[in-house]
Amino acid sequence: MATVVTPITQALEEGALTRRELKQLMQRSNGPALIRLALFLVTMLATGSLVYISMGTPWLVPAMFIHGIVLVHHFSLQHECIHYTAFKTRWLNELVGNYCGLVIMLPNRFFRYEHCDHHTYTQLTGQDPEMIPMPDRLGDYLYYLSSIPYWKAKFTELGRHCAGRLSDSEKQFTPKTEYKSLTLEARLMAAFYIIVALYSIATANTSVLWYWWIPVLLGEPVMRAIRMTEHVGRPAVYQMKVNTRSNHVNPLCRFLCWNMNYHAEHHYASSVPFHALPKLNKKLNGYVHNEPGGYLGAHLDILRQLRKKPHD
């Protein structure tokens, strides 16, 4: 069987990137993440203020949508935390990762195990637990973007874990010694949501709806659209040079997604923290698949492929 040479290995061999430079790029620090987290929280406070001043006006739903876009980007921060690359200090990654998980209903410990297999088996059908399949029809494409199948899967998953059950696919990437931990994690998360709901009912306080739950539901389709750009429409093969996209996006998007638009670079060197990915992107120019049109360009590519697919 032929040895697969990844682009980062090729770049090292051809001198585009030295091992010393790669080691420097992998250096972790608390500073960049603490600064960005502070700015992220200020941004969330600002969009939350939009919801507040829009109460009782026709602008309430648009304001909640904007606020929701910020809220669902907790996923990007949590993603960095499960890689332990957001912060140098390990417990900070755990603390912030669990906070993010509560915001978007994604158990942190479970996500770490699932995501590990995603990196190991990227775009391999039946092996990549996070693989988003290429839709067969426009209706399937729009249905996924609605986030309805996502939330159905997440609520089912949380309920199953609370009952102490893992699916067969989940058992493949979860150590047996962690089964009870994942059950406890799910039960604590569910208990937290129930307590919040009961408190809101008891006090007749609907803030949780306007500032959290409804905005997250409104914003999740944006995150689904972003997640699609990472791998959907790329070849379902092992070669990382072709199975992952990096998207050139504006500074605001880069800020919200913690530079995860440089997704191919992240897959080639997942130990490189978010703040060093732009530098890695420049070094790997020509070795990774870049989409100059950004998220929109990626979706146009997906739709072009969708139109060409044969239908029954």
N, C-alpha and C positions, 0 to 999 in steps of 0.2 A: 504494500500500500504506500503510495507516494506521501511524503511529508508535506503537510500544509504549512506554507510560510505566511505568517500574518503580516499585514502591512507594517506594523511597528517593528517587527523583526527585520523586514526588508529595509525599512528606513534606517535602522541601526547599522545594518550591513553596508548600506550604500552611503553612509555618512551624513544623511540628512539630520540625524539626531544621534548624539553620543550617549553612551551609558551614564556618563557624569551628568549630562543635561537632564536625562530622564530621572536620575536620582534626585536632582535638585527640584524638578517639577513635582516629585512625590512628597516633598517635605510638607508636613502638616503644621497648622498653627491655629490657635483659638481666635486671633485678632480678626481676620477677614470675615469669618462666620458671625462673630459677635456684632461687628459693625453692620453686616448685611441683615442680620436678624433684627437689630434695632430699627433699621430703615424699613424692613418688611412690616414690623409691628406698627410703625408710624403710618405706613401706607394703609394697613388694615384699619387703623383708627380713623384715618381720613375717609375711606370708603364707607365705614360704619357711620360716620357723621353725615354722609350723603343720604343714607337711609333715614337717619333721624330727622333731618330737615325736609325730607320728602314725604313724611307721614301725612296722610290725609290728602295727598295730591296725586295727579296722574303719573308723576315721576317716580312713585314708590317702586314699581316693578323694575324699571330700568336701573334705579339706584341699587336695588337688591341684586340685580344681575351683575353689575360692576363689582359690588362687594363680594359676590359669590366667586367671581373670577379670581380675586385675591385669595379667598379662603381655600379654594380647591388647589391652589399652588402650594399649600402646605405639603402636598404630595412630593413636590420637588425637594423641599428641605428634608422631609422624612427619608427620601431616597438617598440623599447624601449621608444622613445619620446612620442608616443601616449598613453603609459601606465604611462607617467610622472615618470618613474623610471630611466631614463638615468641620469638626473640632478636633484638635489634638488630644484633648482630655476625653477619655473614653466615657466617663459617666455623663458628660455633657451631651454626647451623642445619644446615649440612652434616654436621658431626661427629655431632651427636645424631640427625639424621635417618637416617644410615647405621647407627648403633648400633641404632635402633629397627627398621630394616629387617631386620637380621640376626636379631633376636629373633623376628620374626613372618614371616620369609621373604618380604619385600616389597622388591625392589630400589628404592632411593631415587630414583635418577635416572630410571628408567623410570616410577615412580609419579608423578613431577612432570609429565612430558609427558602421561601418560594423564589425570591429574587436571585439567590445563589444559583439555582438550577437554570434560571433564565439566562444568566451569563454563561453557564456551562454549555447549554444546548440552544443558543440563540437561533431562532427561526427554523428549528428542526421540528417538523410536524409530529405531534404526539409525544414530544419530549420537552419542549419549551412550555412551562406552565403559564407563562404570561403572553404567549403568542396570540396575536390578534389576526385571525385569518383574513385573507383577501376576500372581500364580499363578492358574491356571485351576481347580484343585481343591485340596481340603484336603491331599491327599497331596503335591501339588507344594509347597505352603506348608511342610509338615513336612519334606520332603526338603531344601528350601533351608536351613531352620533347623538341620538336622543338620550342616551345613557340608561334607558329602561333595562336592557339586558345586563348592564353593569350592576345596577342597584339590585336587580333580582338575584344575581349571583352573590353579591355581598351580604344581603340579608339572609339568604339560604346558608351561606358559608358561616356566618356568625351564629345562626341558630344551631347548625350542625356541631360546631365546635363547643357551644355551650352545653350541648347534650353529650359531649365527650366522644364525638365521632369525627373521624377524618376520612375523606374520600380515598380511594385507592391511589389516585394520582398524588394526593397530598402526602400519603405515607411514603411515597418514593423519595421525597426530598426532606422529610422530617425525621430526625433521629428518634428511635423508639423511646429513648430516655426523656424526650421533650414533649411527648403526648400530653401528659398531665399539665405541663407548663402552659401549653397552648389552650387547654381547656380552661385553666384558671384565668389566663389572659382574656379570653373571650367572655367569661362570666363577669369579670371585673368591669370590662367595657360595657356590657349590657346593663349591669347594675348601675353604672354611672349614668347612662342614658335614662334609665327608669327613674332614678332619683331626681334628675333634672326635670323630667316630665312631671313627676308627682309634685315637686316643689312649685313648678309653674302653675299647675292646676290649683294647688292649695292656696296660692297667693294671687291667683287670677292675673299673673304676669305673663304676657305673651312675647316678651322680648326675645326669648330663645327662638321663636318662629321667625321674627323679622330680621334678626341680626345674625342668625346662624343657620338653622335648618332649611328654611326656604331658599336663602341665598346659595347654600351649597348645592341644593337640587337644581337651581337655575344655572349655576356656574359649571356644573360637572360636564355638560356637553362640550364646553370649551376644552376641558382637560382631555376628554375622549378624542377630540379632534387633534390635539397636540400629540397624544400618545400614538395615534395612527401614523403620524408622520415619521416616527422613529424606525419602523420596520415594514409596515404594510406596503405592499407593492414591490418590495425588494425580493430578490430570489430566496426561496426557502432552502438554503444550502448552508454548509458549515463555514464557508469562506467569509470572514468578517469584512473583507474588502468590499464585498457587494451586498451583504445582507442587512446593513445598517446605514441609515442616513444621518448626516449632519445638516442642519438647516441654518442658513444665514438669516438672522432675524434682527429686529431693531433693539436698541439698548433697554427699553422698558420690558420687552419679552425676555431678554437675557437676564435681567434683574429678577423678574418673577420666577423664572424657571431655574435659577441658580446655575446658569450656563449649561444646562442640560440639553440645549439645542445642539451642542457639540457632542452628539450622542455616539457617533462612531468612535471618536477619540476616547470617550469614556469606556466603551467596550474593549478597546485595544489596551487600555491601561487604566483599569478601574481603581487603582490605588492613587491616581493623580486627583487631588482635591479640586473642587469646583473653580476656585479662583485661578488655577493654573491651566485650565482647559483652553482658554483662548491662545495661550502661548503654544500649547501642544498642537492646536489646530493649525497654526502657522508652520510649525515644524513638519507636520504630516501632510501638508498640501501636496496633492498628487498621489497620496497613498490611501486616502479615504474617499468615500462617496459624499460629495458636498452638493446640496441643493441650493443654488443661488437665489431661487425664488422664494425661499423660506417656507413657512407652513403652507401658504397658499400654493406655491409651486409644487410642493409635495402632494397636496390634494388634487391638483390638476393632473399630475402624473398618475395618481391612483384612479381618477375618473377616466383618463385616457385608456388605461389598461382595462378598466371595467367595461368600457364600450366595445373593446375588441374581443372580450371573452365570448365564446360560443354559448348560446342558450338553447335549452330544449324547446 
